[in-house]
Amino acid sequence: MGRPADTSPEAWRLLIDLIRQLPAEERLRRALELSETVRLAAEDALRRAHPEASERELFLMSARQKLGNELCRKVYGPA
């Protein structure tokens, strides 16, 4: 994980040290929460970009983003 450009090296080291002090279960919980937040944001972006799309179409667009065209076609068939 690289340091964001707007964060000083000292602040970044402090954050990393604090994260390392967390119990493994807490780090995992936070990672899963962040993953869910990113998933919901991506889903929301697709809905805003394609307001006319059905739930199935949105699902397939999301799958295509995650899996790539070829694997998505193999798993879900031609869209």
C-alpha contacts under 8 A as a table, 3 or more apart, distances in Angstrom:
res1	aa1	res2	aa2	distance
3	R	7	T	6.71
3	R	9	P	7.35
3	R	12	W	6.33
4	P	7	T	5.46
5	A	8	S	7.75
7	T	11	A	6.41
7	T	12	W	6.33
8	S	11	A	5.26
8	S	12	W	6.17
9	P	12	W	5.04
9	P	13	R	6.13
10	E	13	R	5.19
10	E	14	L	6.24
11	A	14	L	5.06
11	A	15	L	6.22
12	W	15	L	5.11
12	W	16	I	6.19
13	R	16	I	5.11
13	R	17	D	6.04
14	L	17	D	5.08
14	L	18	L	6.17
15	L	18	L	5.11
15	L	19	I	6.20
16	I	19	I	5.09
16	I	20	R	6.13
17	D	20	R	5.09
17	D	21	Q	6.35
18	L	21	Q	5.18
18	L	22	L	6.77
19	I	22	L	5.39
19	I	27	R	7.19
20	R	23	P	7.87
22	L	26	E	6.16
22	L	27	R	6.26
23	P	26	E	5.35
23	P	27	R	6.43
24	A	27	R	5.09
24	A	28	L	6.13
25	E	28	L	5.13
25	E	29	R	6.10
26	E	29	R	4.98
26	E	30	R	6.13
27	R	30	R	5.21
27	R	31	A	6.12
28	L	31	A	5.04
28	L	32	L	6.13
29	R	32	L	5.20
29	R	33	E	6.19
30	R	33	E	5.02
30	R	34	L	6.11
31	A	34	L	5.11
31	A	35	S	6.10
32	L	35	S	4.98
32	L	36	E	6.20
33	E	36	E	5.13
33	E	37	T	6.22
34	L	37	T	5.00
34	L	38	V	6.23
35	S	38	V	5.18
35	S	39	R	6.18
36	E	39	R	5.00
36	E	40	L	6.14
37	T	40	L	5.22
37	T	41	A	6.16
38	V	41	A	5.09
38	V	42	A	6.18
39	R	42	A	5.20
39	R	43	E	6.16
40	L	43	E	4.98
40	L	44	D	6.05
41	A	44	D	5.03
41	A	45	A	6.16
42	A	45	A	5.06
42	A	46	L	6.32
43	E	46	L	5.17
43	E	47	R	6.31
43	E	58	L	7.82
43	E	62	S	7.16
44	D	47	R	5.04
44	D	48	R	6.22
45	A	48	R	5.16
45	A	49	A	6.09
46	L	49	A	5.06
46	L	50	H	5.91
46	L	58	L	6.85
46	L	61	M	7.81
46	L	62	S	7.76
47	R	50	H	5.16
47	R	51	P	5.29
47	R	53	A	7.47
47	R	58	L	7.16
48	R	51	P	5.52
50	H	53	A	5.49
53	A	56	R	7.93
53	A	57	E	5.69
53	A	58	L	6.19
54	S	57	E	5.09
54	S	58	L	6.20
55	E	58	L	5.10
55	E	59	F	6.07
56	R	59	F	4.96
56	R	60	L	6.19
57	E	60	L	5.12
57	E	61	M	6.14
58	L	61	M	5.05
58	L	62	S	6.13
59	F	62	S	5.16
59	F	63	A	6.11
60	L	63	A	4.89
60	L	64	R	6.00
60	L	72	C	7.88
60	L	76	Y	7.95
60	L	79	A	7.50
61	M	64	R	5.07
61	M	65	Q	6.31
62	S	65	Q	5.13
62	S	66	K	6.34
63	A	66	K	5.11
63	A	67	L	5.77
63	A	68	G	7.59
63	A	72	C	6.32
64	R	67	L	5.25
64	R	68	G	4.89
64	R	69	N	5.45
64	R	72	C	5.47
65	Q	68	G	5.71
65	Q	69	N	7.86
67	L	70	E	7.81
67	L	71	L	5.75
67	L	72	C	5.63
68	G	71	L	5.84
68	G	72	C	5.99
69	N	72	C	5.20
69	N	73	R	6.09
70	E	73	R	5.25
70	E	74	K	6.34
71	L	74	K	4.97
71	L	75	V	6.11
72	C	75	V	5.18
72	C	76	Y	5.78
72	C	77	G	7.22
73	R	76	Y	5.34
73	R	77	G	4.50
73	R	78	P	5.29
73	R	79	A	7.36
74	K	77	G	5.61
76	Y	79	A	7.67
